[in-house]
């Protein structure tokens, strides 16, 4: 047992030493990486400074050359010969745009007589008395018969809700017409009293006085247990409470 305990202690120490060595190696690697990054940042900054200085020097040289050129021009302008007169340039004639082409009106083919094999066909259009559209005289009778049927026939209204619900669980509710039932939200009662009670509680909390007990006027009292409930819970509670209290208590016989 003593040897095993010593072996365990040695193993734990070796593990702790290995862990420390690994942590120290990681720390050294991080320090080396940070130093490399700082060195690269310094090199980058040094290069940017050199580029900026070179750019400033080139700009200064260009500015000096420009100033020398302007000074030479000013000095040579006084000793220059008088300029010769510029010959007049020929004036360009103004181009005139041709007038827009307006096509002639199309001939009225309906007013022209028909010759040849189709000489018996009339191109005179007659309006329909039902829909007002125009048709030929030979086609008006057939159109009036069909137009009269479609005008008197009532078209079935397309139900998009039924089509969208087809093949889903919602289809059974649509078939019963339950989707058309408007579910009105119950109106809140006694909101004014609740607001006044809230203000009273806030005032009592500020002054440090205990707030008086609050009773909701919308609650109803159970005649059996004298507890108070809202209307929905009271209707559900009263028959259960009455039936429970009407039961006779069971007598428990004790064995001697």
C-alpha positions in Angstrom: 0.0 0.0 0.0 2.8 2.4 0.8 4.6 1.7 -2.5 1.4 2.2 -4.4 0.7 5.5 -2.6 4.3 6.7 -3.4 3.9 5.7 -7.1 0.6 7.6 -7.3 2.2 10.7 -5.8 5.1 10.5 -8.2 2.8 10.1 -11.1 0.7 13.1 -10.1 3.8 15.2 -9.7 5.0 14.1 -13.1 1.7 15.0 -14.6 1.6 18.4 -12.9 5.2 19.1 -14.1 4.3 18.1 -17.7 1.2 20.4 -17.5 3.3 23.3 -16.3 5.9 22.7 -19.0 3.2 22.7 -21.6 1.7 25.9 -20.3 5.1 27.6 -20.2 5.7 26.5 -23.8 2.3 27.9 -24.9 3.1 31.2 -23.0 6.5 31.5 -24.8 4.9 30.8 -28.1 2.3 33.5 -27.6 5.0 36.0 -26.5 7.0 35.2 -29.6 3.9 35.7 -31.8 3.2 39.1 -30.1 6.8 40.1 -30.6 6.6 39.1 -34.3 3.4 41.1 -34.8 4.9 44.2 -33.1 8.0 43.9 -35.3 5.9 43.6 -38.4 3.7 46.6 -37.4 6.9 48.7 -36.8 8.2 47.7 -40.2 4.9 48.6 -41.9 4.8 51.9 -40.1 8.5 52.7 -41.1 7.7 51.9 -44.8 4.6 54.1 -44.7 6.6 57.0 -43.3 9.3 56.5 -46.0 6.6 56.5 -48.8 5.0 59.6 -47.3 8.3 61.4 -47.2 9.1 60.5 -50.8 5.7 61.7 -51.9 6.2 65.0 -50.2 9.6 65.4 -51.8 8.2 64.7 -55.3 5.4 67.1 -54.7 7.8 69.8 -53.6 10.0 69.3 -56.7 7.0 69.4 -59.0 5.8 72.6 -57.4 9.3 74.2 -57.7 9.4 73.2 -61.4 6.0 74.7 -62.0 7.0 77.9 -60.3 10.1 78.1 -62.5 8.1 77.6 -65.7 5.6 80.3 -64.7 8.5 82.7 -63.9 10.1 82.0 -67.3 6.9 82.6 -69.1 6.3 85.9 -67.4 9.9 87.0 -68.1 9.7 86.0 -71.8 6.3 87.6 -72.4 7.6 91.1 -72.3 10.4 90.5 -75.0 8.1 88.4 -77.3 7.1 89.7 -80.8 3.6 91.1 -81.3 1.2 88.3 -82.2 -0.1 88.1 -85.7 -3.8 88.7 -86.4 -5.9 85.5 -86.4 -7.6 85.0 -89.8 -11.4 84.9 -89.6 -12.9 81.4 -89.6 -15.7 80.6 -92.0 -19.1 80.5 -90.3 -21.0 77.2 -90.3 -24.4 77.2 -91.8 -27.2 76.2 -89.5 -28.5 72.8 -90.3 -32.3 72.7 -90.8 -34.1 69.5 -89.8 -36.5 68.1 -92.4 -40.2 68.1 -91.5 -41.6 65.0 -89.8 -43.2 62.4 -92.1 -46.9 62.1 -91.5 -48.5 59.0 -92.9 -51.7 59.4 -94.9 -54.9 58.2 -93.3 -55.8 54.6 -93.8 -58.7 53.9 -96.2 -62.0 52.9 -94.6 -62.4 49.4 -95.8 -65.9 49.1 -94.3 -67.2 51.8 -96.6 -65.8 50.3 -99.7 -68.0 47.9 -101.8 -66.9 44.2 -101.9 -66.3 42.7 -105.2 -65.7 39.1 -106.4 -66.8 35.9 -104.6 -67.6 37.7 -101.3 -69.8 40.3 -102.9 -72.8 39.2 -100.8 -71.1 39.7 -97.4 -72.0 42.9 -95.5 -69.3 44.6 -93.4 -71.8 46.8 -91.5 -71.5 46.3 -87.7 -74.5 46.4 -85.5 -74.3 46.8 -81.6 -75.7 44.1 -79.3 -78.7 45.2 -77.2 -77.5 43.4 -74.1 -73.7 43.8 -73.9 -73.2 46.7 -76.4 -70.5 45.0 -78.4 -70.6 45.3 -82.2 -71.0 42.3 -84.6 -71.9 41.7 -88.2 -75.5 41.5 -89.3 -75.3 37.8 -90.1 -73.6 37.0 -86.6 -75.8 39.2 -84.4 -78.7 36.7 -84.1 -76.4 33.9 -82.8 -74.5 36.2 -80.4 -77.8 37.6 -79.0 -79.0 34.1 -78.2 -75.8 33.2 -76.3 -75.5 36.6 -74.6 -79.1 36.4 -73.3 -78.3 33.0 -71.7 -75.1 34.2 -70.0 -76.7 37.5 -68.8 -79.6 35.7 -67.1 -77.5 32.9 -65.7 -76.1 33.7 -62.2 -72.4 32.8 -61.9 -71.4 30.8 -58.9 -69.1 32.7 -56.6 -65.6 31.0 -56.3 -64.7 30.2 -52.7 -61.0 30.7 -52.3 -61.0 29.6 -48.6 -62.4 26.2 -49.5 -59.8 25.6 -52.2 -56.9 26.6 -49.9 -58.2 24.4 -47.1 -58.6 21.3 -49.4 -56.4 18.5 -48.3 -55.7 19.9 -44.8 -57.1 19.5 -41.3 -58.8 22.9 -41.6 -61.1 21.5 -44.4 -63.6 20.0 -41.9 -64.1 23.3 -40.2 -64.6 25.1 -43.5 -67.2 22.5 -44.5 -69.2 23.2 -41.3 -68.9 26.9 -41.9 -67.1 27.5 -38.6 -64.5 29.8 -40.2 -67.3 32.4 -40.8 -68.2 32.6 -37.1 -66.9 35.7 -35.5 -65.3 35.1 -32.1 -65.9 38.3 -30.2 -63.5 39.0 -27.3 -65.2 39.2 -23.9 -65.6 42.7 -22.7 -63.6 43.6 -19.5 -65.8 44.6 -16.6 -64.9 46.9 -13.8 -61.8 48.4 -15.4 -62.5 51.7 -13.7 -62.6 50.0 -10.2 -59.4 48.1 -10.9 -57.7 51.4 -11.9 -58.8 53.1 -8.7 -57.7 50.2 -6.6 -54.3 50.2 -8.3 -53.9 54.0 -7.6 -54.9 53.4 -3.9 -52.3 50.6 -3.6 -49.6 52.9 -5.0 -50.5 55.7 -2.6 -50.4 53.4 0.4 -47.0 52.0 -0.7 -45.6 55.6 -1.0 -46.9 56.6 2.4 -46.0 53.3 4.1 -49.6 52.6 5.2 -51.0 49.1 4.7 -53.5 49.0 1.8 -57.1 48.1 2.8 -58.5 44.7 1.5 -59.9 45.0 -2.0 -63.1 43.2 -3.1 -64.0 42.9 -6.8 -67.6 43.8 -7.3 -67.8 41.6 -10.4 -67.2 38.5 -8.2 -70.0 36.3 -7.0 -70.3 34.6 -3.6 -70.7 30.8 -3.3 -73.8 30.2 -0.9 -72.2 27.0 0.4 -68.6 28.0 1.3 -69.0 31.9 1.1 -65.9 32.1 -1.2 -65.9 34.5 -4.0 -65.2 33.7 -7.7 -65.6 35.3 -11.1 -68.7 34.5 -13.1 -67.3 31.7 -15.1 -65.4 30.0 -12.3 -68.4 30.5 -9.9 -70.8 28.7 -12.2 -68.3 25.8 -12.4 -67.6 25.7 -8.6 -71.1 26.1 -7.1 -72.6 22.7 -8.1 -69.4 20.8 -7.2 -69.2 22.6 -3.8 -72.9 21.9 -3.0 -72.6 18.2 -4.0 -69.5 17.8 -1.9 -71.0 19.3 1.3 -74.3 17.4 0.9 -72.4 14.1 1.2 -72.7 12.4 4.7 -69.4 12.0 6.5 -68.2 8.4 6.6 -68.1 6.8 10.0 -64.8 5.1 10.8 -65.1 2.2 13.2 -62.2 1.7 15.4 -61.3 -1.8 16.4 -60.9 -2.4 20.1 
